[in-house]
Amino acid sequence: MKKVQMQTINQKIAVDYLKFFYPPLRHEITQLSVQDNFAGIMQATVNYLKNLLQESKISIIAHHIKLMDLIYKKGNSYVRTMIENIFVRSFESFKKHAKIQHWKLLYQYMPVSFQIIYNEQQKQDQMYFGK
């Protein structure tokens, strides 16, 4: 049996996935995609997850992080960069606003690829900003 290669996910395909993964955001994602605002779409997903964090819906957030990792793994360089610089970068804010046990759970459920990126970002922030 022949192995089928999954195509690289570009910005347009990523938008379609995100509309499917985030039904409550479908209208907002559609509006932002018409404006070619992928960064805005990434920020909308982050805002949605922050609202879930306030409601302590950790397992739902962990599920959405794993879905974003699926896009990240097959994403082209632009999609990957946006996920790193907006989505993964937001984890520091999650850490600050979450209860300690919730953050530990989220980090534990986080895909290894995102843990590595997050830890690299923390090291760079420490080096450049002393944070």
A tleap script that builds the chain and sets N, CA, C and O, in Angstrom:
source leaprc.protein.ff14SB
mol = sequence {
  NMET LYS LYS VAL GLN MET GLN THR ILE ASN
  GLN LYS ILE ALA VAL ASP TYR LEU LYS PHE
  PHE TYR PRO PRO LEU ARG HIE GLU ILE THR
  GLN LEU SER VAL GLN ASP ASN PHE ALA GLY
  ILE MET GLN ALA THR VAL ASN TYR LEU LYS
  ASN LEU LEU GLN GLU SER LYS ILE SER ILE
  ILE ALA HIE HIE ILE LYS LEU MET ASP LEU
  ILE TYR LYS LYS GLY ASN SER TYR VAL ARG
  THR MET ILE GLU ASN ILE PHE VAL ARG SER
  PHE GLU SER PHE LYS LYS HIE ALA LYS ILE
  GLN HIE TRP LYS LEU LEU TYR GLN TYR MET
  PRO VAL SER PHE GLN ILE ILE TYR ASN GLU
  GLN GLN LYS GLN ASP GLN MET TYR PHE GLY
  CLYS
}
set mol.1.N position { 0.840 -1.182 0.000 }
set mol.1.CA position { 0.000 0.000 0.000 }
set mol.1.C position { 0.882 1.240 0.000 }
set mol.1.O position { 1.878 1.312 0.719 }
set mol.2.N position { 0.507 2.194 -0.801 }
set mol.2.CA position { 1.269 3.424 -0.950 }
set mol.2.C position { 0.945 4.402 0.187 }
set mol.2.O position { -0.218 4.585 0.547 }
set mol.3.N position { 1.968 5.013 0.735 }
set mol.3.CA position { 1.767 6.005 1.791 }
set mol.3.C position { 1.440 7.345 1.132 }
set mol.3.O position { 2.170 7.809 0.257 }
set mol.4.N position { 0.352 7.952 1.556 }
set mol.4.CA position { -0.070 9.229 0.976 }
set mol.4.C position { 0.551 10.358 1.791 }
set mol.4.O position { 0.420 10.397 3.015 }
set mol.5.N position { 1.220 11.267 1.109 }
set mol.5.CA position { 1.828 12.421 1.748 }
set mol.5.C position { 0.757 13.494 1.988 }
set mol.5.O position { 0.045 13.882 1.063 }
set mol.6.N position { 0.652 13.959 3.208 }
set mol.6.CA position { -0.265 15.048 3.494 }
set mol.6.C position { 0.376 16.340 3.000 }
set mol.6.O position { 1.565 16.580 3.211 }
set mol.7.N position { -0.425 17.162 2.343 }
set mol.7.CA position { 0.144 18.386 1.796 }
set mol.7.C position { 0.507 19.372 2.896 }
set mol.7.O position { -0.041 19.328 3.997 }
set mol.8.N position { 1.434 20.257 2.580 }
set mol.8.CA position { 1.825 21.306 3.509 }
set mol.8.C position { 0.638 22.242 3.721 }
set mol.8.O position { -0.081 22.587 2.784 }
set mol.9.N position { 0.458 22.635 4.958 }
set mol.9.CA position { -0.658 23.520 5.297 }
set mol.9.C position { -0.211 24.967 5.131 }
set mol.9.O position { 0.684 25.445 5.828 }
set mol.10.N position { -0.853 25.649 4.195 }
set mol.10.CA position { -0.583 27.074 4.022 }
set mol.10.C position { -1.615 27.871 4.825 }
set mol.10.O position { -2.450 27.297 5.525 }
set mol.11.N position { -1.546 29.174 4.716 }
set mol.11.CA position { -2.424 30.062 5.480 }
set mol.11.C position { -3.901 29.768 5.189 }
set mol.11.O position { -4.706 29.713 6.119 }
set mol.12.N position { -4.265 29.580 3.937 }
set mol.12.CA position { -5.660 29.343 3.561 }
set mol.12.C position { -6.180 28.031 4.134 }
set mol.12.O position { -7.293 27.976 4.657 }
set mol.13.N position { -5.376 26.975 4.036 }
set mol.13.CA position { -5.782 25.671 4.581 }
set mol.13.C position { -5.865 25.744 6.108 }
set mol.13.O position { -6.777 25.180 6.712 }
set mol.14.N position { -4.914 26.439 6.722 }
set mol.14.CA position { -4.924 26.601 8.181 }
set mol.14.C position { -6.211 27.289 8.630 }
set mol.14.O position { -6.796 26.911 9.645 }
set mol.15.N position { -6.653 28.294 7.879 }
set mol.15.CA position { -7.897 28.996 8.209 }
set mol.15.C position { -9.070 28.020 8.184 }
set mol.15.O position { -9.930 28.055 9.064 }
set mol.16.N position { -9.104 27.151 7.178 }
set mol.16.CA position { -10.183 26.164 7.098 }
set mol.16.C position { -10.170 25.222 8.304 }
set mol.16.O position { -11.219 24.919 8.872 }
set mol.17.N position { -8.979 24.762 8.691 }
set mol.17.CA position { -8.864 23.921 9.881 }
set mol.17.C position { -9.351 24.669 11.128 }
set mol.17.O position { -10.092 24.117 11.942 }
set mol.18.N position { -8.931 25.914 11.266 }
set mol.18.CA position { -9.284 26.686 12.453 }
set mol.18.C position { -10.784 26.951 12.530 }
set mol.18.O position { -11.356 26.953 13.620 }
set mol.19.N position { -11.420 27.172 11.391 }
set mol.19.CA position { -12.883 27.324 11.389 }
set mol.19.C position { -13.546 26.057 11.910 }
set mol.19.O position { -14.540 26.117 12.633 }
set mol.20.N position { -12.988 24.913 11.537 }
set mol.20.CA position { -13.528 23.629 11.976 }
set mol.20.C position { -13.238 23.383 13.462 }
set mol.20.O position { -14.115 22.934 14.199 }
set mol.21.N position { -12.006 23.678 13.899 }
set mol.21.CA position { -11.588 23.427 15.280 }
set mol.21.C position { -12.241 24.377 16.286 }
set mol.21.O position { -12.421 24.021 17.451 }
set mol.22.N position { -12.598 25.586 15.836 }
set mol.22.CA position { -13.133 26.615 16.734 }
set mol.22.C position { -14.511 27.097 16.255 }
set mol.22.O position { -14.635 28.235 15.800 }
set mol.23.N position { -15.538 26.257 16.348 }
set mol.23.CA position { -16.875 26.675 15.870 }
set mol.23.C position { -17.360 28.009 16.447 }
set mol.23.O position { -17.963 28.795 15.716 }
set mol.24.N position { -17.116 28.293 17.739 }
set mol.24.CA position { -17.578 29.590 18.264 }
set mol.24.C position { -16.897 30.796 17.596 }
set mol.24.O position { -17.411 31.913 17.656 }
set mol.25.N position { -15.746 30.565 16.965 }
set mol.25.CA position { -14.991 31.660 16.341 }
set mol.25.C position { -15.163 31.696 14.825 }
set mol.25.O position { -14.559 32.532 14.153 }
set mol.26.N position { -15.976 30.804 14.285 }
set mol.26.CA position { -16.071 30.658 12.829 }
set mol.26.C position { -16.363 31.989 12.130 }
set mol.26.O position { -15.718 32.312 11.132 }
set mol.27.N position { -17.313 32.754 12.633 }
set mol.27.CA position { -17.665 34.037 12.008 }
set mol.27.C position { -16.483 35.011 12.062 }
set mol.27.O position { -16.148 35.649 11.064 }
set mol.28.N position { -15.862 35.115 13.229 }
set mol.28.CA position { -14.711 36.028 13.391 }
set mol.28.C position { -13.539 35.591 12.504 }
set mol.28.O position { -12.892 36.427 11.874 }
set mol.29.N position { -13.271 34.294 12.456 }
set mol.29.CA position { -12.185 33.785 11.615 }
set mol.29.C position { -12.471 34.090 10.147 }
set mol.29.O position { -11.568 34.477 9.405 }
set mol.30.N position { -13.720 33.917 9.730 }
set mol.30.CA position { -14.098 34.214 8.344 }
set mol.30.C position { -13.862 35.684 8.035 }
set mol.30.O position { -13.293 36.013 6.994 }
set mol.31.N position { -14.290 36.567 8.919 }
set mol.31.CA position { -14.105 38.009 8.710 }
set mol.31.C position { -12.618 38.361 8.609 }
set mol.31.O position { -12.212 39.112 7.722 }
set mol.32.N position { -11.821 37.822 9.512 }
set mol.32.CA position { -10.388 38.127 9.511 }
set mol.32.C position { -9.686 37.531 8.293 }
set mol.32.O position { -8.732 38.119 7.782 }
set mol.33.N position { -10.146 36.376 7.824 }
set mol.33.CA position { -9.507 35.773 6.647 }
set mol.33.C position { -9.812 36.561 5.386 }
set mol.33.O position { -8.981 36.627 4.480 }
set mol.34.N position { -11.000 37.162 5.315 }
set mol.34.CA position { -11.341 38.023 4.179 }
set mol.34.C position { -10.386 39.220 4.135 }
set mol.34.O position { -10.030 39.704 3.061 }
set mol.35.N position { -9.980 39.688 5.312 }
set mol.35.CA position { -9.044 40.803 5.413 }
set mol.35.C position { -7.585 40.334 5.329 }
set mol.35.O position { -6.659 41.134 5.460 }
set mol.36.N position { -7.393 39.020 5.107 }
set mol.36.CA position { -6.063 38.428 5.026 }
set mol.36.C position { -5.264 38.701 6.301 }
set mol.36.O position { -4.085 39.050 6.254 }
set mol.37.N position { -5.940 38.533 7.443 }
set mol.37.CA position { -5.348 38.847 8.740 }
set mol.37.C position { -5.140 37.560 9.540 }
set mol.37.O position { -5.866 37.284 10.496 }
set mol.38.N position { -4.149 36.789 9.137 }
set mol.38.CA position { -3.875 35.524 9.824 }
set mol.38.C position { -3.405 35.765 11.257 }
set mol.38.O position { -3.736 34.992 12.156 }
set mol.39.N position { -2.645 36.819 11.473 }
set mol.39.CA position { -2.204 37.154 12.836 }
set mol.39.C position { -3.417 37.416 13.725 }
set mol.39.O position { -3.441 37.001 14.884 }
set mol.40.N position { -4.411 38.095 13.192 }
set mol.40.CA position { -5.644 38.352 13.942 }
set mol.40.C position { -6.377 37.070 14.278 }
set mol.40.O position { -6.955 36.942 15.358 }
set mol.41.N position { -6.355 36.119 13.357 }
set mol.41.CA position { -6.989 34.823 13.599 }
set mol.41.C position { -6.266 34.090 14.727 }
set mol.41.O position { -6.901 33.517 15.613 }
set mol.42.N position { -4.939 34.112 14.686 }
set mol.42.CA position { -4.164 33.478 15.760 }
set mol.42.C position { -4.498 34.129 17.106 }
set mol.42.O position { -4.672 33.444 18.114 }
set mol.43.N position { -4.584 35.468 17.105 }
set mol.43.CA position { -4.890 36.175 18.351 }
set mol.43.C position { -6.301 35.840 18.831 }
set mol.43.O position { -6.531 35.729 20.035 }
set mol.44.N position { -7.241 35.681 17.913 }
set mol.44.CA position { -8.618 35.314 18.290 }
set mol.44.C position { -8.635 33.945 18.976 }
set mol.44.O position { -9.364 33.746 19.947 }
set mol.45.N position { -7.831 33.002 18.471 }
set mol.45.CA position { -7.792 31.676 19.109 }
set mol.45.C position { -7.182 31.780 20.510 }
set mol.45.O position { -7.638 31.123 21.446 }
set mol.46.N position { -6.154 32.607 20.638 }
set mol.46.CA position { -5.534 32.811 21.953 }
set mol.46.C position { -6.548 33.418 22.921 }
set mol.46.O position { -6.666 32.959 24.057 }
set mol.47.N position { -7.274 34.437 22.488 }
set mol.47.CA position { -8.273 35.080 23.349 }
set mol.47.C position { -9.341 34.089 23.789 }
set mol.47.O position { -9.779 34.103 24.940 }
set mol.48.N position { -9.754 33.231 22.864 }
set mol.48.CA position { -10.749 32.204 23.170 }
set mol.48.C position { -10.217 31.256 24.250 }
set mol.48.O position { -10.931 30.923 25.196 }
set mol.49.N position { -8.976 30.832 24.102 }
set mol.49.CA position { -8.394 29.928 25.088 }
set mol.49.C position { -8.198 30.620 26.442 }
set mol.49.O position { -8.331 29.984 27.487 }
set mol.50.N position { -7.885 31.907 26.425 }
set mol.50.CA position { -7.760 32.648 27.692 }
set mol.50.C position { -9.105 32.702 28.416 }
set mol.50.O position { -9.159 32.612 29.643 }
set mol.51.N position { -10.193 32.851 27.651 }
set mol.51.CA position { -11.530 32.820 28.265 }
set mol.51.C position { -11.809 31.452 28.876 }
set mol.51.O position { -12.377 31.361 29.964 }
set mol.52.N position { -11.414 30.389 28.180 }
set mol.52.CA position { -11.577 29.042 28.724 }
set mol.52.C position { -10.731 28.869 29.979 }
set mol.52.O position { -11.142 28.182 30.914 }
set mol.53.N position { -9.563 29.484 30.007 }
set mol.53.CA position { -8.690 29.419 31.175 }
set mol.53.C position { -9.366 30.059 32.388 }
set mol.53.O position { -9.288 29.534 33.498 }
set mol.54.N position { -10.024 31.185 32.171 }
set mol.54.CA position { -10.743 31.844 33.266 }
set mol.54.C position { -11.855 30.960 33.817 }
set mol.54.O position { -12.231 31.063 34.985 }
set mol.55.N position { -12.378 30.081 32.947 }
set mol.55.CA position { -13.431 29.149 33.367 }
set mol.55.C position { -12.845 27.818 33.837 }
set mol.55.O position { -13.588 26.876 34.115 }
set mol.56.N position { -11.514 27.736 33.927 }
set mol.56.CA position { -10.782 26.542 34.375 }
set mol.56.C position { -11.071 25.308 33.518 }
set mol.56.O position { -11.124 24.193 34.038 }
set mol.57.N position { -11.255 25.499 32.230 }
set mol.57.CA position { -11.531 24.388 31.310 }
set mol.57.C position { -10.219 23.897 30.700 }
set mol.57.O position { -9.974 24.034 29.501 }
set mol.58.N position { -9.398 23.331 31.554 }
set mol.58.CA position { -8.034 22.947 31.206 }
set mol.58.C position { -7.992 21.852 30.143 }
set mol.58.O position { -7.178 21.920 29.222 }
set mol.59.N position { -8.847 20.856 30.257 }
set mol.59.CA position { -8.814 19.751 29.284 }
set mol.59.C position { -9.211 20.229 27.893 }
set mol.59.O position { -8.685 19.733 26.896 }
set mol.60.N position { -10.129 21.183 27.815 }
set mol.60.CA position { -10.529 21.735 26.509 }
set mol.60.C position { -9.373 22.538 25.917 }
set mol.60.O position { -9.101 22.449 24.719 }
set mol.61.N position { -8.699 23.315 26.749 }
set mol.61.CA position { -7.544 24.095 26.287 }
set mol.61.C position { -6.451 23.146 25.796 }
set mol.61.O position { -5.867 23.371 24.737 }
set mol.62.N position { -6.175 22.101 26.547 }
set mol.62.CA position { -5.146 21.134 26.164 }
set mol.62.C position { -5.492 20.501 24.815 }
set mol.62.O position { -4.614 20.295 23.977 }
set mol.63.N position { -6.762 20.197 24.612 }
set mol.63.CA position { -7.212 19.636 23.338 }
set mol.63.C position { -6.950 20.616 22.190 }
set mol.63.O position { -6.464 20.216 21.132 }
set mol.64.N position { -7.267 21.885 22.396 }
set mol.64.CA position { -7.051 22.897 21.356 }
set mol.64.C position { -5.564 23.118 21.076 }
set mol.64.O position { -5.177 23.382 19.937 }
set mol.65.N position { -4.745 23.011 22.097 }
set mol.65.CA position { -3.301 23.146 21.891 }
set mol.65.C position { -2.804 21.998 21.014 }
set mol.65.O position { -1.978 22.207 20.125 }
set mol.66.N position { -3.299 20.801 21.258 }
set mol.66.CA position { -2.902 19.643 20.439 }
set mol.66.C position { -3.380 19.799 18.998 }
set mol.66.O position { -2.670 19.421 18.066 }
set mol.67.N position { -4.574 20.351 18.808 }
set mol.67.CA position { -5.067 20.592 17.449 }
set mol.67.C position { -4.184 21.608 16.727 }
set mol.67.O position { -3.892 21.454 15.541 }
set mol.68.N position { -3.761 22.649 17.450 }
set mol.68.CA position { -2.882 23.655 16.843 }
set mol.68.C position { -1.539 23.024 16.481 }
set mol.68.O position { -0.921 23.402 15.486 }
set mol.69.N position { -1.095 22.074 17.279 }
set mol.69.CA position { 0.154 21.380 16.980 }
set mol.69.C position { 0.043 20.584 15.675 }
set mol.69.O position { 1.026 20.464 14.943 }
set mol.70.N position { -1.130 20.045 15.381 }
set mol.70.CA position { -1.333 19.337 14.111 }
set mol.70.C position { -1.104 20.279 12.927 }
set mol.70.O position { -0.467 19.915 11.939 }
set mol.71.N position { -1.627 21.478 13.048 }
set mol.71.CA position { -1.421 22.482 11.992 }
set mol.71.C position { 0.053 22.868 11.939 }
set mol.71.O position { 0.636 22.982 10.860 }
set mol.72.N position { 0.648 23.067 13.108 }
set mol.72.CA position { 2.049 23.475 13.177 }
set mol.72.C position { 2.968 22.468 12.497 }
set mol.72.O position { 3.841 22.845 11.716 }
set mol.73.N position { 2.768 21.191 12.794 }
set mol.73.CA position { 3.655 20.148 12.260 }
set mol.73.C position { 3.648 20.102 10.741 }
set mol.73.O position { 4.677 19.812 10.130 }
set mol.74.N position { 2.514 20.381 10.122 }
set mol.74.CA position { 2.410 20.316 8.658 }
set mol.74.C position { 2.395 21.703 8.015 }
set mol.74.O position { 2.270 21.826 6.797 }
set mol.75.N position { 2.522 22.735 8.832 }
set mol.75.CA position { 2.440 24.097 8.325 }
set mol.75.C position { 3.659 24.513 7.520 }
set mol.75.O position { 4.765 24.014 7.728 }
set mol.76.N position { 3.431 25.443 6.592 }
set mol.76.CA position { 4.565 26.023 5.867 }
set mol.76.C position { 5.276 26.997 6.815 }
set mol.76.O position { 4.848 27.173 7.956 }
set mol.77.N position { 6.338 27.615 6.356 }
set mol.77.CA position { 7.147 28.453 7.250 }
set mol.77.C position { 6.346 29.630 7.815 }
set mol.77.O position { 6.528 30.000 8.975 }
set mol.78.N position { 5.459 30.221 7.003 }
set mol.78.CA position { 4.664 31.355 7.484 }
set mol.78.C position { 3.719 30.919 8.602 }
set mol.78.O position { 3.643 31.565 9.647 }
set mol.79.N position { 3.004 29.826 8.377 }
set mol.79.CA position { 2.049 29.322 9.372 }
set mol.79.C position { 2.792 28.954 10.656 }
set mol.79.O position { 2.338 29.283 11.752 }
set mol.80.N position { 3.914 28.283 10.524 }
set mol.80.CA position { 4.694 27.887 11.700 }
set mol.80.C position { 5.194 29.111 12.477 }
set mol.80.O position { 5.140 29.141 13.706 }
set mol.81.N position { 5.673 30.100 11.756 }
set mol.81.CA position { 6.169 31.324 12.405 }
set mol.81.C position { 5.053 32.027 13.167 }
set mol.81.O position { 5.254 32.485 14.292 }
set mol.82.N position { 3.879 32.111 12.554 }
set mol.82.CA position { 2.754 32.780 13.222 }
set mol.82.C position { 2.326 32.011 14.471 }
set mol.82.O position { 2.018 32.618 15.497 }
set mol.83.N position { 2.304 30.701 14.390 }
set mol.83.CA position { 1.936 29.893 15.560 }
set mol.83.C position { 2.974 30.070 16.664 }
set mol.83.O position { 2.617 30.204 17.835 }
set mol.84.N position { 4.253 30.073 16.299 }
set mol.84.CA position { 5.302 30.273 17.307 }
set mol.84.C position { 5.205 31.646 17.948 }
set mol.84.O position { 5.277 31.771 19.171 }
set mol.85.N position { 5.040 32.686 17.120 }
set mol.85.CA position { 5.133 34.060 17.612 }
set mol.85.C position { 3.862 34.600 18.244 }
set mol.85.O position { 3.914 35.598 18.964 }
set mol.86.N position { 2.741 33.976 17.998 }
set mol.86.CA position { 1.498 34.446 18.618 }
set mol.86.C position { 0.916 33.397 19.554 }
set mol.86.O position { 0.644 33.679 20.721 }
set mol.87.N position { 0.727 32.189 19.042 }
set mol.87.CA position { 0.064 31.148 19.838 }
set mol.87.C position { 0.959 30.657 20.979 }
set mol.87.O position { 0.567 30.719 22.145 }
set mol.88.N position { 2.148 30.174 20.652 }
set mol.88.CA position { 3.029 29.644 21.697 }
set mol.88.C position { 3.500 30.774 22.610 }
set mol.88.O position { 3.635 30.578 23.818 }
set mol.89.N position { 3.746 31.939 22.049 }
set mol.89.CA position { 4.181 33.091 22.846 }
set mol.89.C position { 3.146 33.435 23.928 }
set mol.89.O position { 3.501 33.956 24.986 }
set mol.90.N position { 1.889 33.146 23.663 }
set mol.90.CA position { 0.819 33.462 24.621 }
set mol.90.C position { 0.855 32.573 25.861 }
set mol.90.O position { 0.205 32.883 26.859 }
set mol.91.N position { 1.606 31.470 25.811 }
set mol.91.CA position { 1.632 30.566 26.953 }
set mol.91.C position { 2.166 31.242 28.215 }
set mol.91.O position { 1.774 30.882 29.325 }
set mol.92.N position { 3.051 32.213 28.052 }
set mol.92.CA position { 3.555 32.921 29.232 }
set mol.92.C position { 2.415 33.654 29.935 }
set mol.92.O position { 2.357 33.692 31.165 }
set mol.93.N position { 1.516 34.232 29.154 }
set mol.93.CA position { 0.346 34.890 29.734 }
set mol.93.C position { -0.571 33.869 30.402 }
set mol.93.O position { -1.141 34.136 31.460 }
set mol.94.N position { -0.709 32.706 29.784 }
set mol.94.CA position { -1.515 31.637 30.392 }
set mol.94.C position { -0.925 31.279 31.757 }
set mol.94.O position { -1.644 31.122 32.743 }
set mol.95.N position { 0.405 31.154 31.783 }
set mol.95.CA position { 1.088 30.784 33.026 }
set mol.95.C position { 0.823 31.812 34.121 }
set mol.95.O position { 0.580 31.453 35.273 }
set mol.96.N position { 0.872 33.093 33.754 }
set mol.96.CA position { 0.660 34.164 34.732 }
set mol.96.C position { -0.764 34.203 35.258 }
set mol.96.O position { -0.990 34.549 36.418 }
set mol.97.N position { -1.731 33.850 34.409 }
set mol.97.CA position { -3.132 33.979 34.779 }
set mol.97.C position { -3.774 32.684 35.277 }
set mol.97.O position { -4.909 32.694 35.754 }
set mol.98.N position { -3.054 31.584 35.167 }
set mol.98.CA position { -3.614 30.294 35.588 }
set mol.98.C position { -3.211 29.976 37.025 }
set mol.98.O position { -2.206 30.474 37.532 }
set mol.99.N position { -4.012 29.146 37.659 }
set mol.99.CA position { -3.605 28.594 38.950 }
set mol.99.C position { -2.402 27.704 38.673 }
set mol.99.O position { -2.278 27.135 37.589 }
set mol.100.N position { -1.526 27.586 39.649 }
set mol.100.CA position { -0.290 26.816 39.458 }
set mol.100.C position { -0.588 25.399 38.986 }
set mol.100.O position { 0.052 24.909 38.056 }
set mol.101.N position { -1.555 24.734 39.620 }
set mol.101.CA position { -1.851 23.353 39.229 }
set mol.101.C position { -2.423 23.283 37.816 }
set mol.101.O position { -2.193 22.303 37.107 }
set mol.102.N position { -3.167 24.309 37.398 }
set mol.102.CA position { -3.703 24.332 36.031 }
set mol.102.C position { -2.578 24.503 35.012 }
set mol.102.O position { -2.571 23.855 33.965 }
set mol.103.N position { -1.625 25.387 35.332 }
set mol.103.CA position { -0.500 25.576 34.417 }
set mol.103.C position { 0.320 24.287 34.297 }
set mol.103.O position { 0.726 23.908 33.198 }
set mol.104.N position { 0.560 23.623 35.414 }
set mol.104.CA position { 1.339 22.378 35.378 }
set mol.104.C position { 0.631 21.327 34.514 }
set mol.104.O position { 1.277 20.605 33.754 }
set mol.105.N position { -0.683 21.247 34.632 }
set mol.105.CA position { -1.449 20.311 33.798 }
set mol.105.C position { -1.346 20.680 32.316 }
set mol.105.O position { -1.102 19.824 31.466 }
set mol.106.N position { -1.536 21.965 32.025 }
set mol.106.CA position { -1.445 22.417 30.635 }
set mol.106.C position { -0.073 22.104 30.047 }
set mol.106.O position { 0.041 21.608 28.926 }
set mol.107.N position { 0.950 22.397 30.814 }
set mol.107.CA position { 2.311 22.153 30.326 }
set mol.107.C position { 2.530 20.658 30.090 }
set mol.107.O position { 3.156 20.259 29.108 }
set mol.108.N position { 2.012 19.851 30.991 }
set mol.108.CA position { 2.141 18.398 30.876 }
set mol.108.C position { 1.448 17.882 29.609 }
set mol.108.O position { 1.960 16.979 28.948 }
set mol.109.N position { 0.295 18.449 29.271 }
set mol.109.CA position { -0.452 18.030 28.083 }
set mol.109.C position { 0.078 18.652 26.789 }
set mol.109.O position { -0.266 18.216 25.690 }
set mol.110.N position { 0.914 19.668 26.937 }
set mol.110.CA position { 1.432 20.386 25.779 }
set mol.110.C position { 2.317 19.474 24.926 }
set mol.110.O position { 3.154 18.752 25.468 }
set mol.111.N position { 2.145 19.498 23.604 }
set mol.111.CA position { 3.028 18.701 22.743 }
set mol.111.C position { 4.491 19.113 22.958 }
set mol.111.O position { 4.787 20.279 23.221 }
set mol.112.N position { 5.379 18.153 22.844 }
set mol.112.CA position { 6.804 18.392 23.077 }
set mol.112.C position { 7.324 19.528 22.191 }
set mol.112.O position { 8.128 20.348 22.635 }
set mol.113.N position { 6.866 19.572 20.948 }
set mol.113.CA position { 7.341 20.631 20.044 }
set mol.113.C position { 7.034 22.019 20.623 }
set mol.113.O position { 7.867 22.921 20.533 }
set mol.114.N position { 5.853 22.195 21.212 }
set mol.114.CA position { 5.496 23.481 21.808 }
set mol.114.C position { 6.262 23.721 23.111 }
set mol.114.O position { 6.614 24.861 23.418 }
set mol.115.N position { 6.522 22.664 23.875 }
set mol.115.CA position { 7.325 22.823 25.095 }
set mol.115.C position { 8.719 23.338 24.743 }
set mol.115.O position { 9.250 24.228 25.408 }
set mol.116.N position { 9.299 22.772 23.699 }
set mol.116.CA position { 10.646 23.184 23.274 }
set mol.116.C position { 10.645 24.649 22.841 }
set mol.116.O position { 11.511 25.423 23.252 }
set mol.117.N position { 9.670 25.028 22.009 }
set mol.117.CA position { 9.577 26.415 21.537 }
set mol.117.C position { 9.368 27.354 22.718 }
set mol.117.O position { 10.039 28.380 22.829 }
set mol.118.N position { 8.436 27.000 23.600 }
set mol.118.CA position { 8.138 27.828 24.769 }
set mol.118.C position { 9.388 28.021 25.631 }
set mol.118.O position { 9.699 29.140 26.038 }
set mol.119.N position { 10.095 26.937 25.905 }
set mol.119.CA position { 11.299 27.036 26.738 }
set mol.119.C position { 12.381 27.871 26.069 }
set mol.119.O position { 13.079 28.627 26.743 }
set mol.120.N position { 12.530 27.746 24.752 }
set mol.120.CA position { 13.479 28.577 24.006 }
set mol.120.C position { 13.105 30.055 24.121 }
set mol.120.O position { 13.960 30.913 24.340 }
set mol.121.N position { 11.815 30.329 23.970 }
set mol.121.CA position { 11.346 31.719 24.085 }
set mol.121.C position { 11.649 32.263 25.470 }
set mol.121.O position { 12.045 33.420 25.608 }
set mol.122.N position { 11.467 31.440 26.499 }
set mol.122.CA position { 11.736 31.877 27.873 }
set mol.122.C position { 13.219 32.191 28.062 }
set mol.122.O position { 13.573 33.184 28.697 }
set mol.123.N position { 14.078 31.344 27.508 }
set mol.123.CA position { 15.523 31.583 27.596 }
set mol.123.C position { 15.897 32.883 26.893 }
set mol.123.O position { 16.676 33.677 27.420 }
set mol.124.N position { 15.342 33.098 25.700 }
set mol.124.CA position { 15.642 34.322 24.954 }
set mol.124.C position { 15.139 35.555 25.694 }
set mol.124.O position { 15.834 36.569 25.761 }
set mol.125.N position { 13.937 35.471 26.249 }
set mol.125.CA position { 13.405 36.601 27.013 }
set mol.125.C position { 14.291 36.911 28.209 }
set mol.125.O position { 14.551 38.073 28.518 }
set mol.126.N position { 14.750 35.864 28.874 }
set mol.126.CA position { 15.642 36.037 30.027 }
set mol.126.C position { 16.936 36.724 29.605 }
set mol.126.O position { 17.431 37.626 30.281 }
set mol.127.N position { 17.470 36.277 28.471 }
set mol.127.CA position { 18.733 36.812 27.988 }
set mol.127.C position { 18.592 38.272 27.549 }
set mol.127.O position { 19.431 39.108 27.886 }
set mol.128.N position { 17.525 38.577 26.794 }
set mol.128.CA position { 17.371 39.912 26.220 }
set mol.128.C position { 16.690 40.906 27.155 }
set mol.128.O position { 17.022 42.091 27.152 }
set mol.129.N position { 15.749 40.430 27.946 }
set mol.129.CA position { 14.947 41.348 28.755 }
set mol.129.C position { 15.107 41.141 30.249 }
set mol.129.O position { 14.561 41.911 31.039 }
set mol.130.N position { 15.837 40.126 30.647 }
set mol.130.CA position { 16.016 39.864 32.066 }
set mol.130.C position { 14.740 39.425 32.751 }
set mol.130.O position { 14.610 39.563 33.967 }
set mol.131.N position { 13.775 38.883 31.970 }
set mol.131.CA position { 12.493 38.446 32.547 }
set mol.131.C position { 12.627 37.083 33.175 }
set mol.131.O position { 11.654 36.551 33.711 }
savepdb mol mol.pdb
quit
